[in-house]
Amino acid sequence: MNRRRLKGLSAAGTVSPMQRFIAPTDKGDLIMKRLLVAAACLLSLIALPAFAQSSTTTIATHDDPDLGTILTDPDGNTLYIFANDTPGESVCYDQCATNWPPFIAEEPLSLPDGVPGELGLIERTDGTMQVTYNDQPLYFFIGDEQPGDTNGQNVGEIWFVVNPSAPGATPVASPAASPVA
């Protein structure tokens, strides 16, 4: 058997498995090396997107001591619904959208495990895509200064935090989420 002379051969002149991988000694070793590299590449293509998807969601939740579990963005900023919107359509533009910026995101959209409901996108008049929860457009409030703030709750009796545990998992102001309901 003809073997290439490799640095670090044992006294008996045999090649270690690592040396064989780094510098294949025959055609069979070369094929095995290529198969291992191809398998590693394939696994990384399958595993990385799955890991990335599971580590981030479009929506998160925050347990507020007064309002219960409410929806937030991944950074903890509270999300609101506007009672004057109709399902699948935003009517908040101009000064309204300045004070209540729409929650803009791209697909794929995802909720945390255990949160009922469905996310979607609607196109605004400026072409941006606004996130909806159960077909209701979602917004931030300019008066919230830091993650976890809920200063927009019940403003004008038409702006409300979204409580996903409300009956039917609809984003409406429930007695737990609204002091006036």
C-alpha positions in Angstrom: 0.0 0.0 0.0 1.4 3.3 -1.0 1.0 6.0 1.6 2.2 9.6 1.5 4.8 10.4 4.1 3.1 12.7 6.6 4.7 14.7 9.3 3.9 13.2 12.7 3.6 9.6 11.6 3.7 7.1 14.5 6.7 4.9 14.9 4.8 2.2 13.1 4.2 4.5 10.2 0.4 4.7 10.5 -1.7 7.8 9.9 -4.0 9.1 12.6 -7.7 9.8 11.8 -7.1 13.6 12.1 -4.1 13.5 9.7 -6.2 11.4 7.3 -9.0 14.1 7.4 -6.5 16.9 6.8 -4.5 15.2 4.1 -6.4 12.2 2.7 -4.2 9.4 1.7 -6.5 7.7 -0.8 -9.5 8.3 -3.0 -11.9 6.9 -0.3 -10.6 9.3 2.3 -11.1 12.2 -0.1 -14.7 11.2 -0.8 -15.4 10.8 2.9 -13.9 14.3 3.6 -16.1 15.8 0.9 -19.2 14.1 2.3 -18.5 15.3 5.8 -18.0 18.9 4.7 -21.2 18.7 2.6 -23.2 17.3 5.5 -21.9 20.1 7.8 -22.9 22.7 5.3 -26.4 21.2 4.9 -26.9 21.0 8.6 -26.0 24.7 9.0 -28.4 25.7 6.3 -31.2 23.8 8.1 -30.4 24.7 11.7 -29.5 28.4 11.5 -32.8 29.7 10.1 -34.7 27.5 12.6 -32.6 28.9 15.5 -33.0 32.5 14.2 -36.8 32.1 14.0 -37.2 30.7 17.4 -35.1 33.3 19.1 -37.0 36.3 18.0 -40.7 37.2 17.7 -42.5 40.1 16.2 -44.5 40.5 19.4 -43.6 40.0 23.0 -45.6 40.3 26.2 -45.2 42.3 29.4 -46.9 41.5 32.7 -48.1 44.9 34.0 -49.2 44.9 37.6 -52.4 46.9 36.9 -53.3 45.9 33.3 -52.3 42.2 33.3 -50.4 40.6 30.3 -50.1 43.1 27.5 -48.6 43.0 24.0 -45.3 44.8 23.3 -42.7 44.9 20.6 -39.5 42.8 21.2 -37.9 45.7 23.0 -40.8 46.0 25.5 -42.5 49.0 24.1 -46.3 48.8 24.7 -48.6 48.3 21.7 -52.0 49.9 21.5 -55.2 49.6 19.4 -57.4 52.5 18.3 -61.1 52.1 18.8 -61.9 54.2 15.7 -60.1 51.7 13.4 -62.0 49.1 11.5 -60.7 45.5 11.2 -58.0 45.5 8.6 -57.9 49.2 8.1 -56.1 52.1 9.9 -57.7 55.5 10.1 -54.8 57.0 12.1 -52.8 59.4 9.8 -51.2 62.8 9.9 -51.1 64.2 13.5 -52.7 61.0 14.8 -49.8 59.0 13.4 -47.3 61.4 14.8 -48.7 60.9 18.3 -49.5 57.2 17.7 -46.8 55.8 15.3 -47.9 52.6 13.6 -46.1 49.4 14.4 -44.2 48.6 11.2 -42.6 45.2 10.6 -41.8 42.7 7.9 -42.6 39.1 7.5 -42.2 36.6 9.0 -44.5 37.6 11.8 -44.6 35.6 15.0 -46.2 35.6 18.4 -44.6 34.2 21.6 -45.5 30.6 22.4 -48.8 30.4 24.3 -50.2 33.8 23.1 -53.5 33.3 21.3 -54.4 35.2 18.2 -53.1 36.0 14.7 -50.7 38.6 13.3 -51.1 40.1 9.9 -50.0 43.1 7.8 -52.0 45.9 6.3 -50.7 48.4 3.8 -50.9 52.1 4.8 -51.5 54.9 2.4 -47.7 55.7 2.4 -46.9 52.1 1.4 -45.6 50.9 4.7 -46.8 47.7 6.2 -48.5 47.9 9.6 -48.7 45.0 11.9 -52.2 43.8 13.0 -53.3 41.6 15.9 -56.5 39.7 15.1 -57.0 42.2 12.2 -56.7 45.3 14.5 -53.8 47.7 13.6 -51.2 48.2 16.3 -49.6 51.4 17.4 -47.0 52.9 19.8 -47.7 56.0 21.9 -45.3 59.0 21.7 -46.0 59.6 25.4 -44.4 56.3 26.5 -40.8 57.2 27.4 -39.4 53.8 28.1 -40.2 50.1 27.7 -43.1 49.0 29.9 -44.7 52.5 30.0 -48.5 52.4 29.5 -49.2 56.1 29.4 -51.5 55.7 26.3 -54.0 53.4 28.1 -57.5 54.8 27.8 -56.4 58.1 26.3 -59.6 59.8 25.0 -61.4 56.5 25.9 -60.3 55.3 22.4 -56.8 54.0 22.8 -56.1 50.8 24.7 -53.3 48.3 25.5 -53.8 44.9 24.0 -54.6 42.2 26.5 -54.2 38.8 24.6 -55.8 36.9 27.5 -59.1 38.8 27.1 -62.1 36.5 26.3 -61.8 35.3 22.7 -58.3 36.7 22.5 -59.5 39.8 20.8 -57.6 43.1 21.3 -60.4 45.0 23.0 -60.3 46.9 26.3 -61.4 44.3 28.8 -62.3 45.3 32.4 -58.8 44.1 33.4 -57.2 46.3 30.8 -59.3 49.4 31.0 -60.2 51.4 34.2 -63.4 52.7 32.6 -64.8 49.5 31.1 
